[in-house]
Amino acid sequence: MAKELKLKPLADKVVIKVIEETESTPGGIILPDSAREKPQKGEVLAVGAGKVLENGQREEMEVKTGDVVLFTKYGGTEIKIESEEYKIMSVRDILAVIG
């Protein structure tokens, strides 16, 4: 049973669970942490209500809970809750939805 995430992002922010890539090369060589690229792929776990525009309306969010996304390499803020790592970032740091 999945634990309920107790984070509610505000405005145009999203909470992402980072998806770690494989830790070895196709030839089977295990890569140390220092040699691996920072992950840039994750699953959207929570979405804010959207940025408030000058006319008072809210901008519609382009992602939804459950989307798997690619994001900028150094975007967002990393947080840790109960040994799980997440990122909170602006929707503009998301580059694409996969699938």
C-alpha positions as CSV (number, residue, x, y, z in Angstrom):
1,M,0.0,0.0,0.0
2,A,1.5,3.4,-1.0
3,K,2.0,6.0,1.7
4,E,0.1,9.3,1.3
5,L,2.4,12.1,0.4
6,K,2.0,14.9,2.9
7,L,3.2,17.7,0.6
8,K,0.9,20.1,-1.1
9,P,2.8,22.3,-3.6
10,L,1.7,25.9,-4.0
11,A,1.0,28.0,-7.2
12,D,3.0,26.6,-10.2
13,K,5.0,24.1,-8.2
14,V,5.1,20.3,-8.5
15,V,6.4,17.5,-6.3
16,I,8.4,14.9,-8.2
17,K,9.7,11.5,-7.1
18,V,13.0,11.1,-9.0
19,I,13.4,7.9,-11.0
20,E,17.0,6.7,-10.7
21,E,18.6,5.3,-13.8
22,T,20.6,2.1,-14.0
23,E,23.8,2.0,-12.0
24,S,25.8,0.0,-14.6
25,T,26.9,0.4,-18.2
26,P,25.5,-1.9,-20.9
27,G,28.7,-4.0,-20.5
28,G,27.9,-4.5,-16.8
29,I,30.4,-2.1,-15.2
30,I,29.0,-0.7,-12.0
31,L,29.3,3.1,-11.9
32,P,30.1,4.9,-8.6
33,D,27.8,7.8,-7.5
34,S,30.5,10.4,-8.7
35,A,30.4,9.0,-12.2
36,R,26.7,9.0,-12.7
37,E,24.7,11.8,-14.3
38,K,22.2,13.6,-12.1
39,P,18.7,12.0,-12.7
40,Q,16.4,14.1,-14.9
41,K,13.4,11.9,-15.0
42,G,10.6,11.5,-12.4
43,E,7.0,10.9,-11.6
44,V,4.7,13.8,-10.7
45,L,3.2,13.1,-7.3
46,A,1.4,16.4,-6.5
47,V,0.6,19.5,-8.5
48,G,-0.1,23.1,-7.3
49,A,-3.2,25.0,-8.3
50,G,-1.4,27.1,-10.9
51,K,0.2,30.6,-11.0
52,V,-2.2,33.5,-10.5
53,L,-2.1,35.7,-13.5
54,E,-2.4,39.5,-13.5
55,N,-6.1,39.3,-14.5
56,G,-6.8,37.2,-11.3
57,Q,-7.3,33.9,-13.1
58,R,-5.1,30.9,-12.6
59,E,-2.8,29.5,-15.3
60,E,-3.7,25.9,-16.1
61,M,-1.0,23.4,-15.1
62,E,0.4,21.4,-18.1
63,V,1.2,18.3,-16.0
64,K,-0.9,16.1,-13.7
65,T,-0.3,13.6,-10.9
66,G,1.1,10.3,-12.4
67,D,2.8,11.9,-15.4
68,V,6.4,10.8,-16.0
69,V,8.5,13.9,-16.9
70,L,11.9,15.0,-17.9
71,F,13.2,18.1,-16.1
72,T,16.2,20.4,-16.1
73,K,19.4,18.9,-14.7
74,Y,19.8,21.3,-11.8
75,G,16.2,22.4,-11.4
76,G,14.1,22.3,-8.2
77,T,14.9,21.8,-4.6
78,E,15.7,18.4,-3.2
79,I,14.0,17.3,-0.1
80,K,14.0,14.0,1.9
81,I,11.0,12.7,3.8
82,E,11.2,9.4,5.7
83,S,14.3,8.3,3.7
84,E,12.5,9.0,0.3
85,E,14.0,11.7,-1.9
86,Y,11.8,14.2,-3.8
87,K,12.1,17.4,-5.8
88,I,9.9,20.4,-5.6
89,M,10.1,22.5,-8.7
90,S,8.4,25.1,-10.9
91,V,6.4,23.6,-13.8
92,R,8.6,25.7,-16.1
93,D,11.6,23.5,-15.1
94,I,9.8,20.5,-16.6
95,L,10.9,20.0,-20.2
96,A,8.6,17.2,-21.4
97,V,6.0,14.6,-20.5
98,I,7.1,11.0,-21.4
99,G,4.5,8.8,-23.1
